[in-house]
Amino acid sequence: MNKIIIGCLLLALFASCRQADGIGKEIKFPEEAVFTRMGRDTVFVETVRPVWKIVAYADTTDCMGCKLYLDRWKMWMEGADAPDRDRAMFLFYLYPKDVEELQFLLEGDDFDYPVCIDTDNRMGKLNGFTADTYLLLDTQNRVVLTGNPIADESTKRSYLKRIAGERQ
């Protein structure tokens, strides 16, 4: 009997830890989000096509340059260990304090990838994000993994394994 109770408690603890992590939570995207290249040219981003979405939400109302690491994202997306583009896409939602400064950073890092400059913080409000958030989402926009793959090599490996179809 004690083993059953302990097992149930462990299962409940495990489930609550996963829920606190956001695993399984469905992420909502703002309707009519506008993506631009280097903050200027509007581009169409098809978010339905890929199997996986790597979402980077950054509240850059504090320090933009020290938080974004655009050069590292660019190196990963263009590097040998980049996820297959037919299986995964990157979605950047940036909530800037200063749009002009953000455009300067995008141009300075030659970050020529679609970015949603979310001046109204619609992505953050829709999902209750209160800090920078990095997620790997499945086709139903449910969180599969969390963590910043740019700041942590083991997180990046986990993202890549899951995208490649390996279980953790």
Salt bridges, closest charged atoms under 4 A:
GLU26 OE1 - ARG142 NH2 3.98
ASP81 OD2 - LYS156 NZ 3.60
GLU107 OE2 - ARG40 NE 2.64
ASP110 OD2 - LYS74 NZ 3.56
ASP112 OD1 - ARG37 NH1 3.95
ASP132 OD1 - LYS67 NZ 3.42
